Amino acid sequence: MRQPELDAVVIGAGPNGLAAAITLAQAGRSVTVIEAANTIGGGARTAELTLPGFRHDVCSAIQPLGLASPFFRAIPLHEHGLRWIHPPAALAHPLDDGTAVLISQDLRATAEQLGQDSKAYVSLFGPLVENWQALLAEILGPFRLPRRPFLMARFGRLAVRSARGLATARFRGPRARALFAGLGAHSMLPLESAVSAAAGLMLGTLAHAVGWPMAAGGSQQIADALAGLLKSLGGQIETGRTITAFDELPSARAVLFNTSPKQLVQIAGEQLPESYRRRLGRFRYGPGVFKLDWALDGPVPWTAESCRQAATVHLGGPLEEIVESEAAVGRGEHPERPFILFAQQSLFDPSRAPQGKHTAWGYCHVPNGSTVDMSDRIEAQIERFAPGFRNRILARHSRNSVEMEQYNSNYVGGDINAGIQDLRQIWTRPVIRFSPYATPVAGLYLCSSSTPPGGGVHGMCGYHAARAVLRRSLKSG
Ligand SMILES: Cc1cc2nc3c(=O)[nH]c(=O)nc-3n(C[C@H](O)[C@H](O)[C@H](O)COP(=O)(O)OP(=O)(O)OC[C@H]3O[C@@H](n4cnc5c(N)ncnc54)[C@H](O)[C@@H]3O)c2cc1C
């Protein structure tokens, strides 16, 4: 019988595909990554989307998960050019009174801005920040019996709640409530639904534990560093080749899909048992995003000067408005006043724009598969907190949810997490199985953010998938 050409082939050079390939190469396995686009990186790419010299993060921009990821921390990405930039504050949340709440790494300084909620803020985040590494080791992977049961019980009790419920139970004042609502909105769930607090707790904890950094030069640098490391370990990468059918792949002992379950079925459907295919067909995708990138003539003219201290700015005002914005998306509507995740990387990284000019990045949530142009509504929200913003725009680039999927087929209907992360699907991605990475077919694996722990640039889905490959190949000889 003919020997397979390779130990493993990975379809897709996103952070998880590259992480999987590195893990396999570190174990001495021969591995090739095949990427559809002409450049590597998936959600970690940087490109001149607007004007020459303006370098925009096409997808991910702010990387607390990247910096905190146990996998990224264990590999020498700095030797391959990755450098983190830390703005003075992780996050700014401006309010209509012309002030802003800032989260900095200093827990107490952050709490002091919250007046009557200062103690409640420290008591909510303090214990999580103290134990952040143990916490992350528990939650950034597949479901298992916790090694730190008391810590996980504490976190779980809070995380299972709705962001609105937790914010209103713990905090009395509008500042702390608004701040937590903005953090919770990263869940891409209505803030009244169970488990929408989890993202807020984790991102808030990381803001204090490690900060919310960005990669110098743009998120592409993360992908390039991963690729540099992979190549130094003997791995290979081929770009500009979309895999559409299983027989297009080189022969390999293991095939890892850095794709959505939808594509796994499209590409390997015939190999998969009917029952598993049906279960993958029931995998649910969440809301989409509408994304804008701007080339600016100058920095954003924030009413609250302190917003200039953070790369990330949450634009949505008070808790009630953010709750309504996310609830509207949950109902399949387009919010009039959407909650905006906004980033201004060039304030801290001059390589992003020509001298004196700036870039900005922002998106809001919209119903899955939306083609509605949200540009006016997004810019109106920015104007609300930074009057004169529109006058600084030199050029803009937009992508609706359908265009997001055309850009990267993992974002089904524009869902940037490649699958909704609600109570039923957060740990059981893509289906309930002892190893969610393995399919019922020997040698076929899923390694994208459609597996635990889900969305974000952290490589942990790829790492765990590769560990599953290695465990199984050891067993089989
Ligand atoms: C607008 C936006 C903002 C975001 N902001 C952040 C942020 O600030 N911080 C953060 O941590 N995360 C953020 N994310 C999420 C993050 O980018 C993703 O969760 C992450 O990139 C998922 O990694 P992945 O490797 O699983 O998949 P991806 O990064 O999506 O990579 C998948 C790769 O597989 C390739 N591929 C797919 N199908 C095929 C095929 N058939 N043949 C060959 N190649 C194929 C794709 O072209 C792609 O390159 C954001 C995402 C978006 C879109």
PDBQT file of the ligand as one rigid body, heavy atoms in Angstrom, charges set to zero:
ROOT
HETATM    1  C1  LIG A 501     -14.250  42.159  12.163  1.00  0.00    +0.000 C 
HETATM    2  C2  LIG A 501     -13.615  41.194  13.128  1.00  0.00    +0.000 A 
HETATM    3  C3  LIG A 501     -13.073  41.667  14.306  1.00  0.00    +0.000 A 
HETATM    4  C4  LIG A 501     -12.479  40.776  15.204  1.00  0.00    +0.000 A 
HETATM    5  N1  LIG A 501     -11.857  41.280  16.308  1.00  0.00    +0.000 NA
HETATM    6  C5  LIG A 501     -11.149  40.460  17.108  1.00  0.00    +0.000 A 
HETATM    7  C6  LIG A 501     -10.294  40.999  18.087  1.00  0.00    +0.000 A 
HETATM    8  O1  LIG A 501     -10.132  42.223  18.185  1.00  0.00    +0.000 OA
HETATM    9  N2  LIG A 501      -9.620  40.129  18.888  1.00  0.00    +0.000 N 
HETATM   10  C7  LIG A 501      -9.739  38.771  18.741  1.00  0.00    +0.000 A 
HETATM   11  O2  LIG A 501      -9.120  38.011  19.508  1.00  0.00    +0.000 OA
HETATM   12  N3  LIG A 501     -10.506  38.232  17.765  1.00  0.00    +0.000 NA
HETATM   13  C8  LIG A 501     -11.203  39.037  16.946  1.00  0.00    +0.000 A 
HETATM   14  N4  LIG A 501     -11.923  38.527  15.891  1.00  0.00    +0.000 N 
HETATM   15  C9  LIG A 501     -12.122  37.067  15.803  1.00  0.00    +0.000 C 
HETATM   16  C10 LIG A 501     -10.904  36.326  15.267  1.00  0.00    +0.000 C 
HETATM   17  O3  LIG A 501     -10.401  36.961  14.116  1.00  0.00    +0.000 OA
HETATM   18  C11 LIG A 501     -11.294  34.880  14.939  1.00  0.00    +0.000 C 
HETATM   19  O4  LIG A 501     -11.970  34.296  16.027  1.00  0.00    +0.000 OA
HETATM   20  C12 LIG A 501     -10.059  34.038  14.618  1.00  0.00    +0.000 C 
HETATM   21  O5  LIG A 501      -9.371  34.573  13.523  1.00  0.00    +0.000 OA
HETATM   22  C13 LIG A 501     -10.455  32.597  14.343  1.00  0.00    +0.000 C 
HETATM   23  O6  LIG A 501      -9.312  31.894  13.957  1.00  0.00    +0.000 OA
HETATM   24  P1  LIG A 501      -9.385  30.568  13.069  1.00  0.00    +0.000 P 
HETATM   25  O7  LIG A 501      -7.996  30.161  12.810  1.00  0.00    +0.000 OA
HETATM   26  O8  LIG A 501     -10.311  29.589  13.701  1.00  0.00    +0.000 OA
HETATM   27  O9  LIG A 501     -10.117  30.998  11.719  1.00  0.00    +0.000 OA
HETATM   28  P2  LIG A 501      -9.818  32.160  10.681  1.00  0.00    +0.000 P 
HETATM   29  O10 LIG A 501      -8.945  33.178  11.291  1.00  0.00    +0.000 OA
HETATM   30  O11 LIG A 501     -11.135  32.567  10.167  1.00  0.00    +0.000 OA
HETATM   31  O12 LIG A 501      -8.975  31.442   9.537  1.00  0.00    +0.000 OA
HETATM   32  C14 LIG A 501      -9.522  30.468   8.698  1.00  0.00    +0.000 C 
HETATM   33  C15 LIG A 501      -8.668  30.411   7.436  1.00  0.00    +0.000 C 
HETATM   34  O13 LIG A 501      -9.047  29.259   6.690  1.00  0.00    +0.000 OA
HETATM   35  C16 LIG A 501      -9.075  29.626   5.320  1.00  0.00    +0.000 C 
HETATM   36  N5  LIG A 501      -9.995  28.699   4.641  1.00  0.00    +0.000 N 
HETATM   37  C17 LIG A 501     -11.306  28.538   4.905  1.00  0.00    +0.000 A 
HETATM   38  N6  LIG A 501     -11.821  27.638   4.068  1.00  0.00    +0.000 NA
HETATM   39  C18 LIG A 501     -10.818  27.210   3.269  1.00  0.00    +0.000 A 
HETATM   40  C19 LIG A 501     -10.748  26.269   2.206  1.00  0.00    +0.000 A 
HETATM   41  N7  LIG A 501     -11.814  25.585   1.785  1.00  0.00    +0.000 N 
HETATM   42  N8  LIG A 501      -9.552  26.064   1.602  1.00  0.00    +0.000 NA
HETATM   43  C20 LIG A 501      -8.440  26.732   2.025  1.00  0.00    +0.000 A 
HETATM   44  N9  LIG A 501      -8.470  27.645   3.026  1.00  0.00    +0.000 NA
HETATM   45  C21 LIG A 501      -9.647  27.875   3.640  1.00  0.00    +0.000 A 
HETATM   46  C22 LIG A 501      -9.600  31.043   5.333  1.00  0.00    +0.000 C 
HETATM   47  O14 LIG A 501      -9.271  31.737   4.128  1.00  0.00    +0.000 OA
HETATM   48  C23 LIG A 501      -8.865  31.616   6.543  1.00  0.00    +0.000 C 
HETATM   49  O15 LIG A 501      -7.613  32.156   6.175  1.00  0.00    +0.000 OA
HETATM   50  C24 LIG A 501     -12.476  39.387  14.941  1.00  0.00    +0.000 A 
HETATM   51  C25 LIG A 501     -13.001  38.913  13.734  1.00  0.00    +0.000 A 
HETATM   52  C26 LIG A 501     -13.544  39.811  12.818  1.00  0.00    +0.000 A 
HETATM   53  C27 LIG A 501     -14.023  39.318  11.490  1.00  0.00    +0.000 C 
ENDROOT
TORSDOF 0
